[in-house]
Amino acid sequence: MPAKKAAAQETETRASIIKLRPTKPKAAKSDGAAQFSLQKEMLAVLQRVSGNKSKRTASVLIDEGPIRAFVFALDKGATLDQDAIDGNASVQVLIGEVEVKVGRAKKTLHVGDLLVLDAGSARGAEAVDPSVLLITIAAGEKS
C-alpha cells in the first residue's frame, strides 16, 4: 500500500476513534452486491472500543435503501439502549455474550446465536462479556 494512502487511512481511523462515531468501511461492490470482511470489521471495532468511555463503538457496513447492517463492539457491562427498532432485525453474536431485552423478557445470546426480532420488539442489550454483534435491520425506504 502506498505510504500516502496508508497515512490517509490511519488519519481516518484516528478521527473515527476521537469522534467515537461509527465508521463506514469501503465495500467491494459489483453487480449489485456489497462484500465485507467481518473478521476485519470485528478487529477494527475491538481496537476502537478499548479505552472508549462509552464502552461501545460501531462500524456501519451498509445503510442504503431498506437494509442497514452494523458491527457493534461492547465492553463488559456496556449497553445499547433502544426504545424500539424501526424494522424487522437480526442480532448475531460474533464474540462474547449479551442479554437482549425483548418486550419484558431477556434473551441471553452466546457466540454463534442469532436472534430475529419483529419491528418494535427490542428494547436494548447489555454485554455480559466483551462482545461483538452483527445487527441487521430491514426498514422502509429512507425519505
N, C-alpha and C positions, 0 to 999 in steps of 0.2 A: 504494500500500500504506500503510495507516495506520502512523503513527510507532511506536505501541506494538507492533504486530505485527512491524515491521522490527527493532526493538530486541530483541525476543524471539528472532527468527531469528538475529541477529548473536550474541547470547549463546549460543545453542545451537551455532552454528558454532565460536565460540571455545572452548567447553567440549570439543567433539569434537577440536579441534586439540590442546588441552592434554592431554587424556587419551590421545590417539593411538589411539583406538578407532574401529572402523567406525561410520559414521552411517547411519541409515535414512531415506531420503527419503520424503516424503509422496506416495503414488501416487494417480493419478486412477483410482479403481476403480469400475466399474459393470458390471452384467450379468455378473458373474463374471470380469471381466478387469481387469488392472492395466496401466497405461500409464506409461512412464518416458521422460524425455528423456535419452538417452545423452550428448548434447552437454553438457547442464548437469552431469551426473554426472562426465564427463571433466574439465571445467573445475574442478569442486569438488575432486576428488581431486588434480589437478595443483597447485592452490593450497596444499592441505594438506601435500603431500609435500615441497615446497621448504623446506629448513632442518630437516626431520624427521631426528632422529638415526638412526632405524632405516632410513631411506631408502625407506620404503614406507608406504602407507596404503590404506584400502579404504572403500567405501560398500556397504552391504547393500541390494540392490534388493528382493529377496524371500527370505524364509526361512519358508515356510509349506508344510505338507504335504510332498510328495515333491520339491518344487522349491526350489533355493537358487540365487540369482544375485547376483554381486558385481562391482563395478568396482574394480580394483586399479590404483594408480599406483606405479611403481617407478623410483627414480633409477638412473642407470647403476651397475651392479655390485650392486645390491640383489638379494636372493634371497628366494624363497618356498620354505621347506623343508616338505616334506610327506612323511611316511612312505608314505602311500597315501591316495588319495581314496576315500571310502567308497561311491561310486556312480559310474555312468557320468557322464562330464563332457565339456564342451567348453571350449576356450580359444580366444578370438578376440582377435587383436591389433588394437586400435583406433588406437594410436600406438606407434611405436618398433620395437624388435627384441628378441626374447627367445630364450633357449635353454631348452627344456623337457627334463628327463630322463625318459625313458620306458624302464623296465627298465634295461638297460645302455647304451642308445643316447641320443644327444642330437639333438633336432629343433630346427632354427633356424626361428623364425617371424617373418614380417615383417608390416607393416601390411596388413590385409585377410585374412591367413591364419587358417584355422580348423582346429584340431586336435581330433579326437573321440577320447576315451580310454575304455577299459574300466575298470570298477571295480578299484581297487588297482594300476593300471599306472603312474600318475605318481609321480615321486619328488622333484620340485621344479623350480624355474625360476630363471633368472638373467637380469637385464636387461642386454643388450649396450649399449643406448642407453636414455635415459629413455623409459619405456613406460607405456601404459595398456592393461589387459586386461579383457575381459568373460569371467568364468568362471561357467559354469552347471553345476550338479550335480543329477542326478536320483537321489534316495535313497529308502529306505523311509520310512514314516511315523514321525515322532518319537514316542517313548514317554514 
